[in-house]
Amino acid sequence: MGLGSARGRHPNWSHPDHDACGTGFVTCLGGAPSYEIIQISLTALERLTHRGGVDADGASGDGAGLLTSLPQKFFRERTRELAIGLPEHFGVGCAFLPGSATAEFRAAIEIAADTGRLRVLGWRRVPVNVNALGRKALETMPEIWQFFVAASDASQEGEGFERRLMLLRKRAESLMPPRCYLSSLSSQTIVYKGLLTPWQFPQFYEDLRDPSFAVAFAVFHQRYSTNTQPSWHLAQPFRYVAHNGEINTIVSNRRWLRAKEREIKERLKVGPWFSILEDNVSDSASFDNGFELRLLAGLSSEEAMLAMVPPAYEKDPLLSRDVRNALKALSQQTEPWDGPAALVFSDGQWVGAKLDRNGLRPMRYTLTHDGLLIAGSETGLVDLDESRIAERQRLGPGEMILANPVSGQFLRWRDVLKRMATRQAHNAVPQRAVAEVFRSRPTPIRDAKRVAGAAGWTEDQFKILFSALLSGKEADWSMGDDAPPAFLSVLPRTLWDYCKQRFAQVTNPPIDPLRETHVMSLEVHLKEGVTLPSPLATPEQLSQLTEIFGSVHRIDFTFPAVAGVPGARCSFAQLSTTPLSNSDPPGLLLLSDRAISGERAPLPALLATAAVWKAMVREGLWDVPLMVESAQVFDTHHVALLVAAGSLWSEAAQRRRARPFVRACAKCWRAWECRRWQATATAICLRSWVFRRTSATSCSKTLPIIPGRNRWTMCWATTWTCTRRHFLPRRKSWPTRDSTASAKVRNCTRLRPRLCAGSMRS
C-alpha cells in the first residue's frame, strides 16, 4: 500500500506537528492505592502523543514512561508465584541489561548488596510484548529485569532503608558492566519506561494491564528528544524527576558538581565508588542526579527543588521576610539549574510540580471534589464531568504545588513557601551584602594608549564600547556580524574570540532584559553569607571583601617581555601549579595584570583564570572567591567568559585605563556594564545569575580547540614574537600589540596569534 493511502498507515503518522515533551502526575488525595490512577495516567499520556518525537520508522517513539508509588499488592502476588518471600519492608530494582551481561550484572548487585548489609531476595524477568515495538526500538531493546532487596537484619529496616538502597544503587553502578542501567531501586517508587510511544506503552508492559497494579500516584512523561539521541535509558521519568524543557546552564552545573565532588563525598561519608553524575546522559538525567544529591544531604523534595530552581524572589514585594530569607539560604546551597522547565517530581511520599522562574513551560492542574488531582502540560488530559471539578488552575512563573497522597495534604504555592520557611528557620545564615560604593577616583596611568594596546584594545572597540559610557547605556548600532569565526579568520584575534561558539540549541523564547528585569538577577553569593549585587566589583567593594575574608593571595599573571613565548609558557606553567594547599588557605584570591609595562607583558586573563581555578579545584578550594583585576577586560563577552572560568572581576583596572579617554562617572560605567550583561544572559535564555561561589557557570576543563590538520591548541591570544608573513598594515592612529621580541609597549601592529602544540595539546 502506498504512502498516500490512509488505510493501513501506522497510527503515529496521523498525528499533527510535534512539540516539546509532555509530563504531569495523577494522584488521589487521602485515597487508598488504586489501579484507576494507572488507567487515568495512561489516558493522559496517550493524549500527549503529539508532544513526543517518533523515529523515521514511524513506530519507535523518543520515550514514554511512568514513575509510580510501589504497588505492594502486585509485587507480593508476583513474587509468591516465583517462590520469593518478601518481608514487611523491601525494595524493588528495575534494570536494563544487554543479554550478554546478565550474569555479570547479577554478580555486581550481589556484591554491592553484601557490602551494604543488604540481601537480594530474587529476580524477575519483566513480561513484555515485543510485537508492540517499532523497528528501531526492537533493535536496541535491552533485557528488562527486576530484583528484590531487603535488609539483612529486621532491626535495620526503617527510615534509613531508602537511603541504603540509594547507596546500593550507586555502589552497584561502579561495579556493573557497560551498557547496564538501573532505572530505579527504591522501597517507595518504581519506574517503567522505554523507547515507546504512549499508545505502545501499556501494550508493551504487561504489568500495567494487571488490575492489581494499584498505586497512590503516577508521574507520566512523553519525550521529545532534542540534544541527545533517543535511547531506552534516557526515556523519562527518571528516578525522581520528569522534565519538559532544557537546562541551559547544564555544562556549568555539571562542572560545579564535579568541583565539589570531594566535599560532597566527605559530607555523605561515601567512598570513591560513589559517582555524583552519570556519564553520557541528558540534561534532565543530570538534573535528576543533582536532585538525588540534595535528598541524600537531608533536604525535603520541595527544598531540593527550590534550591535548584529558585523562583524570582529577589524583587517580589509580596514575599514575607521569613520566606525571602529561607529562599536566599536555599539558593546559597547550590547553583541554579536555569532554563525553560516544567518539572514533575516525587520522593516517594510527596509528589509535586514546579515551573522555572519565568514560567516558560505550561503546567495546569485540576482538583475534583473527591480528591482526584491531575496535573499536566495541557488541559483536557482526562475527561471529567464539570460537576466533579472543585478547582482548575495553572502554575505561574516559579510556582510549585505539592501533594501527599497518604495524608491528603495539597499545598499550593503560598502553602509551600510557608512550609519551606518553617523548615529553614533553623538553617538561617547571617547575610552580609557588600553594597556598591563609588568614592575613589582612578589614577590615570602614563602612556595609556600604549598600555591599552598591550592589553588588547583596538580603535574600533574603543569607539564603539566606550563612547556609550557618557550616557550609561549601550551604543545603538546595526545587528549582525559578518566577521568570520576566529579560527577561520586571517586577522589576528584574541583568545576571547575563540570562545563564542556555544549557544542554546532549541526552543528558547526571547527574553526582554528591560521588561522582564523583575525575574533577572546578577547577585553573587560568596561563602559565609556574603552577597555582591553583581560579578563586577568596584575597588571599594574589593576593600570590603578584603576586610571580611582576611588574607588575600595576590597572583601576578604578567611575565618579563624579553623572555617572549618561552617566558609566557613558563608563567602559565607556574599558574597551573600554584601551591594553595597550605595550612592557612587564603580568604580571597586576586589575579592581576596591573604590572603591565614596557618590561612586562600579560598572559591572557581568561587563560590565567582557568589555570588558577583548576588548581583551586584540585586543592578543594572551590569556595574561595577568585577575583580578576585586568585591563584586558573591556567587553561584556569578556566578563561573561571570566565568570564562566570561575571568577569575579574587579573593574578598577579598566576604569584606570579608560579614564584618560572617557570622562564617565563610575555609576554610569556600572549601569552600562550590568545592562549589557543582562542582555548577554537573555541571549542564551538565562535569568538567574545567582552564583554559589563566584559564578553561574564554570571553567572549561579543556582549552578551546582550533580545527586544523594537527589539532593545534590555542595557548594565548597574542604573542610577543614575530612570525613570518603575519604582519598587518601599521595603524598610526592606535597602537595594538608589540611586534618585537622585547615587547616594548609602543606604536606598533598586533601580530597573528601564535599556536603551539606539545605540552598544552588537549
Long-range contacts (C-beta under 8 A, 24 or more apart in sequence): 10-58, 10-59, 11-199, 12-49, 12-54, 12-58, 12-59, 12-61, 12-197, 13-58, 15-49, 15-50, 15-54, 16-50, 17-50, 18-50, 18-51, 18-52, 18-53, 18-54, 18-224, 19-50, 19-51, 19-224, 20-51, 20-224, 20-244, 20-245, 20-361, 20-377, 20-507, 21-51, 21-52, 21-221, 21-222, 21-223, 21-224, 21-236, 21-243, 21-244, 21-245, 21-377, 22-48, 22-51, 22-52, 22-221, 22-222, 22-244, 22-376, 22-377, 22-378, 23-48, 23-219, 23-220, 23-221, 23-222, 23-236, 23-237, 23-242, 23-243, 23-244, 23-342, 23-344, 23-376, 23-377, 24-48, 24-219, 24-220, 24-344, 24-353, 24-363, 24-374, 24-375, 24-376, 24-377, 24-381, 25-217, 25-218, 25-219, 25-220, 25-344, 25-346, 25-351, 25-353, 25-373, 25-374, 25-375, 25-376, 26-217, 26-218, 26-220, 26-372, 26-373, 26-374, 26-375, 26-382, 27-216, 27-217, 27-218, 27-351, 27-372, 27-373, 27-403, 27-405, 28-216, 28-370, 28-371, 28-372, 28-373, 28-405, 29-371, 29-372, 29-373, 29-403, 29-404, 29-405, 29-408, 29-409, 29-410, 30-371, 30-405, 30-406, 30-407, 30-408, 31-216, 31-371, 31-405, 32-214, 32-216, 33-69, 33-71, 33-72, 33-73, 33-214, 33-215, 33-216, 34-214, 34-215, 35-211, 35-212, 35-213, 35-214, 35-215, 37-68, 37-214, 37-215, 37-216, 37-217, 37-218, 38-66, 38-68, 38-208, 38-213, 38-214, 38-215, 38-218, 40-218, 40-372, 40-374, 40-382, 41-66, 41-68, 41-218, 41-220, 42-66, 42-198, 42-201, 42-202, 42-208, 42-220, 43-381, 43-382, 44-220, 44-374, 44-376, 44-381, 44-382, 45-198, 45-201, 45-220, 45-221, 45-222, 46-198, 46-199, 47-198, 47-378, 47-380, 47-381, 48-198, 48-220, 48-222, 48-376, 48-377, 48-378, 48-381, 49-197, 49-198, 49-199, 49-222, 51-222, 51-224, 51-377, 51-378, 52-197, 52-198, 52-222, 52-223, 52-224, 53-223, 53-224, 53-225, 53-230, 54-197, 55-134, 55-135, 55-136, 55-137, 55-230, 56-136, 57-134, 57-135, 57-136, 58-134, 59-133, 59-134, 59-135, 59-136, 59-137, 59-197, 59-200, 60-133, 60-134, 60-135, 60-136, 60-137, 60-138, 60-195, 60-196, 60-197, 60-230, 61-134, 61-137, 61-195, 61-196, 61-197, 61-198, 61-200, 61-222, 61-223, 61-230, 62-195, 62-223, 62-224, 62-225, 62-230, 62-235, 63-193, 63-194, 63-195, 63-196, 63-221, 63-222, 63-223, 63-225, 63-230, 63-232, 63-234, 63-235, 63-236, 64-193, 64-194, 64-196, 64-197, 64-198, 64-200, 64-201, 64-220, 64-221, 64-222, 64-223, 64-235, 65-191, 65-192, 65-193, 65-194, 65-196, 65-201, 65-220, 65-221, 65-235, 65-236, 65-237, 66-191, 66-192, 66-193, 66-201, 66-208, 66-218, 66-219, 66-220, 66-221, 66-237, 67-184, 67-189, 67-190, 67-191, 67-218, 67-219, 67-221, 67-237, 67-238, 67-239, 67-240, 67-242, 67-346, 68-189, 68-190, 68-192, 68-215, 68-217, 68-218, 68-219, 69-188, 69-189, 69-215, 69-216, 69-217, 69-218, 69-348, 69-405, 70-186, 70-187, 70-188, 70-189, 70-190, 70-215, 70-348, 71-190, 71-212, 71-213, 71-214, 71-215, 73-212, 73-214, 74-207, 74-210, 74-212, 74-213, 74-214, 75-148, 77-212, 78-124, 79-121, 79-122, 79-124, 79-148, 82-122, 82-124, 84-121, 84-122, 84-124, 84-148, 85-121, 86-121, 86-148, 86-150, 87-150, 87-151, 87-154, 87-157, 88-157, 89-150, 89-151, 89-157, 89-158, 89-161, 89-187, 90-121, 90-148, 90-149, 90-150, 90-187, 91-148, 91-149, 91-150, 91-161, 91-162, 91-165, 91-185, 91-186, 91-187, 92-146, 92-147, 92-148, 92-149, 92-184, 92-185, 92-186, 92-187, 92-190, 93-146, 93-147, 93-148, 93-149, 93-169, 93-182, 93-184, 93-185, 94-126, 94-144, 94-145, 94-146, 94-182, 94-183, 94-184, 94-185, 94-190, 94-191, 94-192, 95-144, 95-145, 95-146, 95-147, 95-180, 95-181, 95-182, 95-183, 96-142, 96-143, 96-144, 96-180, 96-181, 96-183, 96-232, 96-233, 97-142, 97-143, 97-144, 97-145, 97-179, 97-180, 97-181, 98-142, 98-143, 98-177, 98-179, 98-180, 99-142, 99-143, 101-176, 101-177, 101-178, 101-179, 101-180, 102-143, 102-145, 104-176, 104-177, 105-176, 105-177, 105-180, 106-147, 108-172, 108-175, 108-176, 108-177, 109-147, 109-172, 109-176, 111-175, 112-168, 112-171, 112-172, 112-175, 113-149, 113-168, 113-172, 115-171, 116-164, 116-167, 116-168, 116-171, 117-151, 117-152, 117-153, 117-156, 117-164, 118-149, 118-150, 118-151, 118-152, 118-164, 118-165, 118-168, 119-149, 119-150, 119-151, 119-152, 120-147, 120-148, 120-149, 121-147, 121-148, 121-149, 121-150, 122-147, 122-148, 123-147, 123-148, 124-148, 126-205, 126-207, 127-206, 127-207, 128-204, 128-205, 128-206, 129-203, 129-204, 129-206, 130-204, 132-196, 132-200, 132-203, 132-204, 133-195, 133-196, 133-200, 133-204, 134-197, 134-200, 136-195, 137-194, 137-195, 137-196, 137-232, 140-195, 140-231, 140-232, 141-194, 141-195, 141-232, 142-179, 142-181, 142-232, 144-194, 149-185, 161-187, 162-186, 162-187, 162-188, 162-348, 163-296, 166-292, 166-295, 166-296, 167-270, 167-274, 170-270, 170-273, 170-274, 170-275, 171-273, 171-274, 173-275, 173-278, 174-273, 174-274, 174-275, 175-273, 181-232, 181-233, 183-233, 183-238, 183-239, 184-239, 186-239, 186-348, 187-348, 188-347, 188-348, 188-349, 189-239, 189-346, 189-348, 191-237, 191-238, 191-239, 193-221, 193-232, 193-235, 193-236, 193-237, 194-232, 194-235, 195-230, 195-231, 195-232, 195-235, 196-235, 198-222, 216-405, 216-406, 217-346, 217-351, 217-403, 217-405, 219-344, 219-345, 219-346, 219-351, 220-376, 221-344, 226-505, 226-506, 226-507, 227-282, 227-283, 227-505, 227-506, 228-281, 228-282, 233-281, 234-281, 234-282, 234-285, 236-284, 237-344, 238-284, 238-285, 238-288, 239-288, 239-292, 240-288, 240-291, 240-292, 240-295, 240-301, 240-345, 240-346, 240-347, 241-284, 241-287, 241-288, 241-291, 241-343, 241-344, 241-345, 242-343, 242-344, 242-345, 243-283, 243-284, 243-287, 243-341, 243-342, 243-343, 243-344, 244-341, 244-342, 244-343, 244-361, 244-377, 245-339, 245-340, 245-341, 245-342, 245-343, 245-356, 245-360, 245-361, 245-507, 246-283, 246-339, 246-340, 246-341, 246-504, 246-505, 246-506, 246-507, 246-508, 247-283, 247-284, 247-286, 247-287, 247-337, 247-338, 247-339, 247-341, 248-338, 248-339, 248-340, 248-504, 248-508, 248-684, 248-685, 248-686, 249-335, 249-336, 249-337, 249-338, 249-339, 249-686, 249-696, 249-697, 250-283, 250-286, 250-287, 250-337, 250-339, 251-502, 251-697, 251-698, 252-335, 252-644, 252-695, 252-696, 252-697, 252-698, 253-286, 253-287, 253-290, 253-335, 253-337, 254-286, 255-697, 255-698, 255-699, 255-701, 256-335, 256-622, 256-692, 256-698, 257-289, 257-290, 257-293, 259-617, 259-622, 259-698, 260-622, 262-620, 263-620, 263-622, 264-293, 267-297, 268-296, 268-297, 283-339, 287-337, 287-343, 290-334, 290-337, 291-345, 294-334, 295-347, 300-347, 300-350, 300-423, 301-345, 301-346, 301-347, 301-349, 301-350, 301-352, 301-402, 302-350, 302-352, 302-400, 302-402, 302-416, 302-419, 302-420, 303-330, 303-420, 303-423, 303-424, 305-343, 305-345, 305-352, 305-354, 305-400, 306-330, 306-400, 306-420, 307-331, 307-333, 307-334, 308-334, 308-336, 308-337, 309-336, 309-337, 309-338, 309-341, 309-343, 309-354, 309-356, 309-357, 309-398, 310-336, 310-357, 310-398, 310-688, 310-690, 311-357, 311-397, 311-398, 311-399, 312-357, 312-358, 312-397, 312-398, 312-518, 312-519, 312-520, 312-521, 312-687, 312-688, 313-398, 314-521, 314-523, 315-517, 315-518, 316-518, 319-417, 320-421, 322-421, 322-425, 323-417, 323-418, 323-420, 323-421, 325-421, 325-424, 325-428, 325-431, 326-417, 326-420, 326-421, 326-423, 326-424, 326-425, 326-428, 327-417, 327-420, 328-431, 329-424, 329-427, 329-428, 329-429, 330-420, 330-424, 331-525, 331-690, 332-429, 332-525, 332-529, 332-692, 333-692, 334-692, 335-690, 335-691, 335-692, 335-696, 336-688, 336-690, 336-696, 338-686, 338-687, 338-688, 338-696, 339-504, 339-685, 339-686, 340-507, 340-508, 340-509, 340-685, 342-377, 344-375, 349-404, 349-406, 350-402, 350-403, 350-404, 351-402, 351-403, 351-405, 352-400, 352-401, 352-402, 352-403, 353-395, 353-400, 353-401, 354-395, 354-398, 354-399, 354-400, 354-401, 355-395, 355-396, 355-397, 355-398, 355-399, 355-400, 356-397, 356-398, 356-687, 357-397, 357-398, 357-519, 357-687, 357-688, 358-397, 358-398, 358-511, 358-516, 358-519, 358-687, 359-395, 359-396, 359-397, 359-398, 359-399, 360-509, 360-685, 362-394, 363-394, 363-395, 364-392, 364-393, 364-394, 364-395, 365-391, 365-392, 365-393, 365-394, 365-395, 365-401, 366-391, 366-392, 367-391, 367-392, 367-410, 371-408, 373-403, 373-410, 375-401, 397-519, 398-519, 429-528, 429-529, 430-529, 431-529, 431-531, 432-528, 432-529, 432-530, 432-531, 432-548, 433-530, 433-531, 433-532, 433-533, 434-530, 434-531, 434-532, 434-533, 434-541, 434-544, 434-545, 434-548, 435-533, 435-541, 436-533, 436-538, 436-540, 436-541, 436-670, 437-538, 437-540, 437-541, 437-544, 438-538, 438-540, 438-665, 438-666, 438-667, 438-670, 439-540, 440-539, 440-540, 442-539, 442-652, 442-655, 442-656, 442-659, 443-656, 444-656, 444-659, 444-660, 445-656, 445-657, 445-660, 447-745, 448-657, 448-659, 448-660, 448-661, 449-734, 449-735, 450-735, 450-745, 450-746, 450-747, 451-596, 451-597, 451-631, 451-657, 451-745, 452-631, 452-657, 452-735, 453-734, 453-735, 453-736, 453-737, 453-745, 453-747, 453-748, 453-750, 454-596, 454-601, 454-602, 454-735, 454-737, 454-738, 454-743, 454-745, 455-593, 455-596, 455-602, 455-630, 455-631, 455-632, 455-634, 455-657, 456-494, 456-632, 456-717, 456-718, 456-736, 456-737, 457-634, 457-657, 457-736, 458-734, 458-736, 458-750, 459-731, 459-733, 459-734, 461-634, 461-635, 462-661, 462-734, 465-634, 465-635, 466-634, 466-658, 466-661, 466-662, 466-664, 467-662, 468-672, 469-658, 469-662, 469-664, 469-668, 469-669, 469-672, 470-662, 470-663, 470-664, 470-668, 471-668, 471-672, 472-664, 472-667, 472-668, 472-669, 472-671, 472-672, 473-671, 473-672, 473-675, 474-672, 474-675, 474-676, 474-679, 487-706, 487-707, 487-708, 491-728, 491-752, 492-718, 492-726, 492-728, 492-737, 492-750, 492-751, 492-752, 492-753, 493-717, 493-753, 494-604, 494-717, 494-718, 494-753, 495-604, 495-606, 495-607, 495-704, 495-714, 495-716, 495-717, 495-753, 496-606, 496-635, 496-637, 496-638, 496-641, 496-717, 498-704, 498-706, 498-714, 499-606, 499-641, 499-704, 500-637, 502-684, 503-684, 504-684, 504-685, 508-684, 508-685, 509-685, 510-682, 511-682, 511-685, 511-687, 512-682, 513-675, 513-678, 513-679, 513-681, 513-682, 516-682, 516-687, 517-678, 519-687, 520-678, 520-681, 520-682, 520-687, 520-688, 520-689, 521-687, 521-688, 521-689, 521-690, 522-674, 522-677, 522-678, 522-689, 523-689, 523-690, 523-691, 524-648, 524-689, 524-690, 524-691, 524-694, 524-695, 525-690, 525-691, 525-692, 525-693, 526-625, 526-693, 526-694, 527-623, 527-624, 527-625, 527-693, 532-648, 534-670, 534-674, 534-677, 535-639, 535-642, 535-643, 535-648, 535-649, 535-677, 535-689, 535-691, 535-694, 535-695, 536-639, 536-648, 536-649, 536-651, 536-670, 536-673, 536-674, 536-677, 537-627, 537-648, 537-649, 537-650, 537-651, 538-650, 538-651, 538-652, 538-666, 538-670, 539-650, 539-652, 542-590, 542-627, 542-629, 542-650, 542-652, 545-588, 545-625, 545-627, 546-588, 548-587, 549-587, 549-588, 549-625, 550-587, 551-584, 551-586, 551-587, 551-588, 552-586, 552-587, 552-588, 552-589, 552-590, 553-580, 553-586, 553-588, 553-589, 553-590, 554-590, 554-592, 555-589, 555-590, 555-591, 555-592, 555-608, 555-612, 556-592, 556-593, 556-594, 556-595, 557-591, 557-592, 557-593, 557-602, 557-603, 557-605, 557-608, 558-593, 558-595, 558-596, 558-600, 558-601, 558-602, 558-603, 559-600, 559-601, 559-602, 559-603, 560-599, 560-600, 560-601, 561-598, 561-599, 561-600, 561-601, 561-720, 561-738, 561-742, 561-743, 561-744, 562-599, 562-741, 562-742, 562-743, 564-719, 564-720, 564-721, 564-741, 564-743, 565-719, 565-720, 565-721, 565-754, 565-756, 568-601, 568-603, 568-715, 568-716, 568-719, 568-720, 569-715, 569-756, 569-759, 571-603, 572-603, 572-607, 572-608, 572-611, 572-715, 572-716, 572-760, 575-603, 575-608, 575-611, 575-612, 575-615, 576-611, 576-614, 576-615, 577-615, 578-611, 578-612, 578-615, 580-615, 580-616, 580-619, 580-621, 581-619, 581-620, 585-619, 585-621, 585-624, 586-621, 586-624, 587-624, 587-625, 588-624, 588-625, 588-626, 588-627, 589-616, 589-624, 589-625, 589-626, 589-627, 590-627, 590-628, 590-629, 590-650, 591-626, 591-627, 591-628, 591-629, 591-630, 591-647, 592-628, 592-629, 592-630, 592-653, 593-629, 593-630, 593-631, 593-632, 593-653, 594-629, 594-653, 596-631, 596-745, 597-745, 598-743, 598-744, 598-745, 598-746, 601-720, 601-738, 601-743, 602-630, 602-631, 602-632, 603-716, 604-632, 604-716, 604-717, 604-718, 605-630, 605-632, 605-633, 605-638, 605-642, 606-638, 606-641, 606-642, 606-645, 607-703, 607-715, 607-716, 607-717, 609-642, 609-645, 609-646, 609-647, 609-699, 610-645, 610-646, 610-699, 610-700, 610-703, 613-645, 613-646, 613-647, 613-698, 613-699, 614-699, 614-701, 616-646, 617-699, 622-693, 623-693, 624-693, 625-693, 625-694, 626-694, 629-653, 630-654, 631-656, 631-657, 634-658, 636-673, 636-676, 636-677, 636-679, 636-680, 637-680, 639-673, 639-677, 640-677, 640-680, 643-689, 643-691, 643-694, 643-695, 643-696, 643-697, 644-695, 644-697, 644-698, 644-699, 644-700, 645-695, 645-698, 645-699, 645-700, 646-693, 646-694, 646-695, 646-698, 646-699, 647-694, 647-695, 648-694, 648-695, 702-762, 703-760, 703-762, 705-762, 706-755, 710-757, 711-761, 711-762, 712-755, 712-756, 712-757, 712-761, 713-755, 713-756, 713-757, 713-760, 713-761, 713-762, 714-753, 714-755, 715-754, 715-755, 715-756, 715-760, 716-753, 717-753, 718-750, 718-751, 718-753, 719-751, 719-753, 719-754, 720-751, 721-751, 721-754, 722-751, 723-751, 723-752, 723-754, 726-751, 726-752, 727-751, 728-752
